[in-house]
C-alpha cells in the first residue's frame, strides 16, 4: 500500500510535537514534582482540568474540596495542572505573604489575559510601569454575564486559544456581551465630555474630582490618557466597584437575617447614631466611625463570603514558598475563602462571629490570613470607599427595616465566578420597623 508524502510529513510533525510537549512536561515535572497536589491523578495534556468540570456551583465546590484538602493535609501550598500549565495554590497565610508582601510579584497571572477583551489593560489587569502610573493617578479618588463566561473559560484549557473559543457559542456570546458593556461605558464617557464642555461653573481649587472627571482632566486631550485608556479604567471600576460591593452587602444582609441577636445589636447601634439627627438622610464621617459593630459585621461577612473568591499572580523572580523553590514565571492562585476558613487561624471557622474583629481579638493574628481586598502593594485601591459605601447603605436600611433570611446559610449554593454569588440569589423577607 502506497503511503503519500503528506501522510508521512503529518505523522513526523505530530511525533515532533508530542516529543516537545512531553519533554517540556518532563522538565516541568522535575521542577515542580516535590510539591504536593490533589489526590486525583493528573491526566496527560488535560492535567487536573477534568477534576473541576461541571456547572458554576459544581466546579467551585470541587475546587474548594481539592484546595481545602491540600490545606487540611497541613500544606501551605499545593500544585495543580491546568492543561500543561502548572499552577501553584497558596493555601496558608505564610505562602500568601511571600507572594503579596513583596513588590516584586505584582504581575497578574495568565488567567487575567481572558479579561483583556472586556477590561482592556486597566488597573486590574495591567502590569509594570502602566500599572504603577495608573495606580498613582487613581489613588486619590479612592456584569454578571461577562464574569460567568470568563470564569468558565479560565477553567477549560481547551478554550484558552482565541480562535477556538470565539468559534464556539459561548465565545460568540461573550463577544456580544462585551459590545453591550463597552457601548454603555462609551456612552457615559462621551456624555460627560459634552457636559464638561458646557459647564462653566467655577470649581474650588482643592475640591476633589469625581472619578470620571479626574480621568478626563488627566487625559490632556489624549496626550496623557487616550479615550481607550479612559474606557479601560471605567470598565474596570464599573466591574470592581459595583459587583463586588453589591455581593458583599447581599451576603451581609443574609447573615444579619439569620442571626436575630446580631440584628438587635445593629438596630440599637444605628438608632443611637440617628437619634439626635434632624436630617436622617445624611450621615457624617463621625457617624460612620461610631458604627463600630456594623463594621465588625461587614468584616466577618467578608471573611465567610469574600466578594472575590480567587485571585492570582505570576512570580517575577525565583522565590521560596512553603519550602519549595518556585521558579520565575510560575502562576500562583489564592483561594480567599479557603484561607479565611483555615482552622489553624480561626476558631470554629464556619461560625458567624463578628466579635472576631474587635481590636483585642485581632492582636497576634497573622496579617495574611484575612485578605478580602488582597494585600500588599497591589491591594484593592477602593477598599476604604467600599467599606464606607456599605456602612452608609446598610445603616439606612437597618434604621427602617427588619430582615429575615428565607434560607439557612448552609443551604445556599455558591457560584465561584469572578464574584462569589449564591446560585438563587439572596432571598429574604423585609418588614418595616416603625
Number of C-alpha atoms within 10 A of each C-alpha: 3 4 7 8 9 9 10 11 11 11 12 12 12 12 12 12 12 12 12 12 14 15 12 13 17 13 12 14 13 10 14 19 12 12 18 16 22 18 9 11 12 18 15 12 17 17 18 22 19 17 18 20 16 14 11 18 16 15 21 21 17 15 17 16 15 20 23 20 18 23 21 14 9 11 18 21 27 24 22 23 20 23 21 20 17 19 20 25 23 30 30 26 23 17 21 25 18 16 26 20 16 12 12 13 22 23 20 22 20 18 19 18 18 18 19 14 11 21 26 20 22 23 23 22 20 20 16 9 9 12 19 14 12 17 17 9 13 16 10 13 14 13 14 12 12 21 18 17 18 21 18 20 17 18 19 16 18 15 18 16 9 10 10 11 16 15 11 12 9 16 19 13 14 21 14 12 17 18 11 10 16 17 11 12 17 17 11 14 19 12 11 14 15 10 11 14 8 8 9 8 7 6 9 7 6 6 7 12 13 10 15 18 15 15 23 20 14 16 16 11 11 14 8 13 17 16 16 14 17 21 23 22 22 24 20 21 18 15 19 19 17 13 19 20 19 15 21 24 21 18 24 22 23 21 24 24 23 19 14 14 10 18 21 14 13 22 20 12 20 25 15 15 19 18 10 9 11 8 8 12 8 11 16 9 9 9 15 18 13 15 18 15 19 25 20 17 24 23 23 23 25 24 24 22 22 26 28 25 20 19 16 22 22 22 21 17 12 12 15 12 18 18 11 13 14 20 15 13 16 19 22 26 24 25 21 27 24 24 25 26 20 21 14 12 16 16 12 12 15 14 11 18 17 18 15 16 17 13 8 9 10 12 10 7 11 12 13 20 23 24 22 23 19 20 17 16 16 21 15 18 20 18 16 11 14 19 16 15 15 18 21 17 11 17 22 16 16 22 21 15 13 19 22 19 18 13 14 11 13 8 8 14 17 20 21 25 24 23 26 22 26 19 13 10 13 16 15 14 10 13 10 11 11 7
